[in-house]
Amino acid sequence: MKNLRFYFSVFVMSGFIFLCVFSGVNAQERDTRILEHRTGLPTEMLITADQLRGKQIKNENFVLFDARSHENYQRSHIPGAILPFPEEYYRQKDLFRQRLASAPPDMDAALAETMRRYPKDTPVVAYCEPGCQASASLIMKIKQLGFRNVRDMEEGLYGWEKKGYPVSK
């Protein structure tokens, strides 16, 4: 059953790409539409690694969240990226994982606590890994908190590194 779903997804994506290529859509627009299809987010909520790097080079004001795990963040992350939750959240999560706490920490409350530091018009970008939906989910939660300028870098850290952009280790 899983194989059937996989092949069906490949078939649908292939058809989508075929239509984009042969319908006169330019490459950048096609790439954006493919990203939109994979994340489920509207185009205006997506950002490419190239666009994010441009923002960094121009020293634009924005918050960059690494939506991956605390451990992955400590191994490597995009320079300037921070974790979306307070340190106490990760400590409580670890205690729960070790069965030393009876309940997991409240993710929504922790995120709301983090976002109180920023005005609602602050540009926010999040990333995780290709195929991971953590950053898209995080962006949607931040949008629900009233932030208007939110974007997901669907290419993730892997895509960032593949382009040769700097990584903090």
C-alpha positions as a Markdown table, in Angstrom:
| # | Residue | x | y | z |
|---|---|---|---|---|
| 1 | Met | 0.0 | 0.0 | 0.0 |
| 2 | Lys | 2.9 | 2.4 | 0.9 |
| 3 | Asn | 4.5 | 1.6 | -2.5 |
| 4 | Leu | 1.3 | 2.4 | -4.3 |
| 5 | Arg | 0.9 | 5.8 | -2.6 |
| 6 | Phe | 4.6 | 6.6 | -3.4 |
| 7 | Tyr | 4.2 | 5.8 | -7.1 |
| 8 | Phe | 1.0 | 7.7 | -7.3 |
| 9 | Ser | 2.7 | 10.7 | -5.7 |
| 10 | Val | 5.6 | 10.5 | -8.1 |
| 11 | Phe | 3.1 | 10.2 | -11.0 |
| 12 | Val | 1.1 | 13.3 | -9.9 |
| 13 | Met | 4.3 | 15.3 | -9.3 |
| 14 | Ser | 5.7 | 14.3 | -12.7 |
| 15 | Gly | 2.5 | 15.4 | -14.4 |
| 16 | Phe | 2.6 | 18.7 | -12.5 |
| 17 | Ile | 6.2 | 19.3 | -13.5 |
| 18 | Phe | 5.4 | 18.3 | -17.1 |
| 19 | Leu | 2.6 | 20.8 | -17.2 |
| 20 | Cys | 4.8 | 23.6 | -15.8 |
| 21 | Val | 7.6 | 22.9 | -18.2 |
| 22 | Phe | 5.4 | 22.7 | -21.3 |
| 23 | Ser | 2.9 | 25.4 | -20.5 |
| 24 | Gly | 5.3 | 28.3 | -20.9 |
| 25 | Val | 5.9 | 28.8 | -17.2 |
| 26 | Asn | 9.4 | 30.2 | -16.6 |
| 27 | Ala | 11.9 | 28.2 | -14.4 |
| 28 | Gln | 11.6 | 30.4 | -11.3 |
| 29 | Glu | 7.8 | 30.3 | -11.4 |
| 30 | Arg | 7.9 | 26.6 | -12.0 |
| 31 | Asp | 10.2 | 26.0 | -9.0 |
| 32 | Thr | 8.0 | 28.2 | -6.8 |
| 33 | Arg | 4.9 | 26.2 | -7.8 |
| 34 | Ile | 6.6 | 22.9 | -7.1 |
| 35 | Leu | 7.6 | 24.1 | -3.6 |
| 36 | Glu | 4.1 | 25.3 | -3.1 |
| 37 | His | 2.7 | 21.9 | -4.1 |
| 38 | Arg | 5.1 | 20.1 | -1.7 |
| 39 | Thr | 4.6 | 22.2 | 1.4 |
| 40 | Gly | 1.0 | 23.0 | 1.0 |
| 41 | Leu | 1.8 | 26.6 | 1.9 |
| 42 | Pro | 0.9 | 29.5 | -0.5 |
| 43 | Thr | 3.7 | 30.9 | -2.6 |
| 44 | Glu | 3.8 | 34.2 | -0.5 |
| 45 | Met | 4.8 | 32.1 | 2.5 |
| 46 | Leu | 7.8 | 30.5 | 0.8 |
| 47 | Ile | 11.4 | 31.7 | 0.5 |
| 48 | Thr | 14.3 | 30.1 | -1.3 |
| 49 | Ala | 17.8 | 29.6 | 0.1 |
| 50 | Asp | 19.0 | 32.2 | -2.4 |
| 51 | Gln | 16.5 | 34.7 | -1.3 |
| 52 | Leu | 17.3 | 34.1 | 2.4 |
| 53 | Arg | 21.0 | 34.4 | 1.7 |
| 54 | Gly | 20.3 | 37.7 | 0.0 |
| 55 | Lys | 18.5 | 39.0 | 3.1 |
| 56 | Gln | 21.5 | 38.0 | 5.2 |
| 57 | Ile | 23.9 | 39.8 | 2.9 |
| 58 | Lys | 21.8 | 42.9 | 2.9 |
| 59 | Asn | 21.6 | 42.7 | 6.8 |
| 60 | Glu | 17.8 | 42.8 | 6.6 |
| 61 | Asn | 16.0 | 42.6 | 9.9 |
| 62 | Phe | 14.3 | 39.3 | 10.3 |
| 63 | Val | 14.1 | 36.4 | 12.8 |
| 64 | Leu | 15.4 | 33.0 | 11.5 |
| 65 | Phe | 14.1 | 29.9 | 13.3 |
| 66 | Asp | 15.7 | 26.5 | 13.0 |
| 67 | Ala | 12.6 | 24.2 | 13.4 |
| 68 | Arg | 14.7 | 21.0 | 13.7 |
| 69 | Ser | 15.6 | 19.4 | 17.0 |
| 70 | His | 17.7 | 21.0 | 19.7 |
| 71 | Glu | 20.4 | 18.3 | 19.1 |
| 72 | Asn | 20.5 | 19.0 | 15.3 |
| 73 | Tyr | 20.7 | 22.7 | 15.9 |
| 74 | Gln | 23.7 | 22.2 | 18.2 |
| 75 | Arg | 25.4 | 20.1 | 15.5 |
| 76 | Ser | 24.9 | 22.7 | 12.8 |
| 77 | His | 22.6 | 25.6 | 11.8 |
| 78 | Ile | 22.4 | 28.6 | 9.5 |
| 79 | Pro | 24.3 | 31.5 | 11.0 |
| 80 | Gly | 21.9 | 33.8 | 12.8 |
| 81 | Ala | 19.3 | 31.1 | 13.3 |
| 82 | Ile | 17.8 | 30.5 | 16.8 |
| 83 | Leu | 15.6 | 27.8 | 18.2 |
| 84 | Pro | 11.9 | 28.7 | 18.4 |
| 85 | Phe | 11.3 | 27.7 | 22.0 |
| 86 | Pro | 12.9 | 28.8 | 25.3 |
| 87 | Glu | 15.7 | 26.6 | 26.7 |
| 88 | Glu | 13.4 | 25.5 | 29.4 |
| 89 | Tyr | 11.1 | 23.9 | 26.8 |
| 90 | Tyr | 13.9 | 21.7 | 25.5 |
| 91 | Arg | 14.9 | 20.8 | 29.1 |
| 92 | Gln | 11.3 | 19.7 | 30.0 |
| 93 | Lys | 11.0 | 17.8 | 26.7 |
| 94 | Asp | 14.2 | 15.9 | 27.5 |
| 95 | Leu | 13.0 | 15.1 | 31.0 |
| 96 | Phe | 9.7 | 13.8 | 29.5 |
| 97 | Arg | 11.6 | 11.7 | 27.0 |
| 98 | Gln | 13.6 | 10.2 | 29.9 |
| 99 | Arg | 10.3 | 9.6 | 31.7 |
| 100 | Leu | 11.4 | 11.9 | 34.5 |
| 101 | Ala | 8.4 | 14.2 | 33.9 |
| 102 | Ser | 4.8 | 13.1 | 33.7 |
| 103 | Ala | 3.8 | 15.3 | 30.8 |
| 104 | Pro | 5.4 | 16.9 | 27.8 |
| 105 | Pro | 5.9 | 20.7 | 27.8 |
| 106 | Asp | 3.2 | 22.8 | 26.1 |
| 107 | Met | 4.6 | 23.6 | 22.7 |
| 108 | Asp | 2.0 | 26.3 | 21.9 |
| 109 | Ala | 2.6 | 28.1 | 25.2 |
| 110 | Ala | 6.4 | 28.0 | 24.7 |
| 111 | Leu | 6.1 | 29.4 | 21.2 |
| 112 | Ala | 3.8 | 32.2 | 22.3 |
| 113 | Glu | 6.3 | 33.0 | 25.1 |
| 114 | Thr | 9.1 | 33.3 | 22.5 |
| 115 | Met | 7.1 | 35.4 | 20.1 |
| 116 | Arg | 6.1 | 37.9 | 22.7 |
| 117 | Arg | 9.6 | 39.4 | 22.2 |
| 118 | Tyr | 8.8 | 40.5 | 18.7 |
| 119 | Pro | 6.4 | 43.0 | 17.1 |
| 120 | Lys | 3.8 | 41.4 | 14.9 |
| 121 | Asp | 5.3 | 43.0 | 11.8 |
| 122 | Thr | 8.6 | 41.3 | 12.3 |
| 123 | Pro | 9.6 | 39.2 | 9.3 |
| 124 | Val | 10.0 | 35.5 | 10.3 |
| 125 | Val | 11.7 | 32.7 | 8.4 |
| 126 | Ala | 11.9 | 29.1 | 9.4 |
| 127 | Tyr | 13.6 | 26.0 | 8.0 |
| 128 | Cys | 14.1 | 22.4 | 8.8 |
| 129 | Glu | 15.1 | 19.6 | 6.3 |
| 130 | Pro | 13.7 | 18.7 | 2.8 |
| 131 | Gly | 10.6 | 16.6 | 3.3 |
| 132 | Cys | 10.2 | 17.7 | 6.9 |
| 133 | Gln | 7.1 | 19.7 | 7.7 |
| 134 | Ala | 8.3 | 21.1 | 11.0 |
| 135 | Ser | 9.1 | 24.5 | 9.6 |
| 136 | Ala | 5.8 | 24.8 | 7.7 |
| 137 | Ser | 4.0 | 23.8 | 10.8 |
| 138 | Leu | 6.0 | 26.3 | 12.9 |
| 139 | Ile | 5.3 | 29.1 | 10.3 |
| 140 | Met | 1.5 | 28.4 | 10.5 |
| 141 | Lys | 1.5 | 28.5 | 14.3 |
| 142 | Ile | 3.4 | 31.8 | 14.2 |
| 143 | Lys | 0.9 | 33.2 | 11.7 |
| 144 | Gln | -1.9 | 32.1 | 14.0 |
| 145 | Leu | -0.2 | 34.3 | 16.7 |
| 146 | Gly | -0.8 | 37.3 | 14.5 |
| 147 | Phe | 2.5 | 37.6 | 12.6 |
| 148 | Arg | 1.9 | 38.6 | 9.0 |
| 149 | Asn | 5.3 | 38.3 | 7.3 |
| 150 | Val | 6.2 | 34.6 | 7.7 |
| 151 | Arg | 8.1 | 32.4 | 5.3 |
| 152 | Asp | 9.3 | 28.8 | 5.1 |
| 153 | Met | 12.5 | 27.8 | 3.5 |
| 154 | Glu | 11.5 | 24.5 | 2.2 |
| 155 | Glu | 14.9 | 23.6 | 0.8 |
| 156 | Gly | 16.1 | 23.3 | 4.4 |
| 157 | Leu | 19.6 | 23.2 | 5.8 |
| 158 | Tyr | 20.6 | 20.5 | 3.3 |
| 159 | Gly | 19.7 | 22.8 | 0.3 |
| 160 | Trp | 21.4 | 25.7 | 2.0 |
| 161 | Glu | 24.6 | 23.7 | 2.5 |
| 162 | Lys | 24.4 | 22.3 | -1.1 |
| 163 | Lys | 24.5 | 25.8 | -2.4 |
| 164 | Gly | 27.7 | 26.4 | -0.4 |
| 165 | Tyr | 26.2 | 28.9 | 2.0 |
| 166 | Pro | 27.8 | 29.2 | 5.5 |
| 167 | Val | 26.8 | 26.9 | 8.3 |
| 168 | Ser | 27.6 | 27.3 | 12.0 |
| 169 | Lys | 28.9 | 24.1 | 13.6 |
